[in-house]
Amino acid sequence: MDELPDRLAANPRSPFHNKALLDQGIGIKFNGAEKTNVEEYCVSEGWIRVAVGKTLDRQGNPLTIKLNGKVEPYLRHADNSEAE
């Protein structure tokens, strides 16, 4: 699978969740910086949702904030193979 979806979520209850793809390892560059705490992203709308510390909401999900900017998802294993 070379092309990543426009929108992807880590929460299994989300309609945008894709366990097989998440297991492969997805990396996110946001405004040119690597982000490791991304819970959800949307490339076409230009936003990511990132976890705020270890705070949880009432349902036990990570509390998130929405940040707007340039979103660049990539497969982590593909990036590693190019470096070798």
Secondary structure, DSSP 8 states (H G I E B T S, - for coil): --S--SEEES-TTSTTB-HHHHHH-EEEEETTEEES-EEEEETTTTEEEEEEEEEE-TTS-EEEEEEES-EEEEEHHHHHHHH-
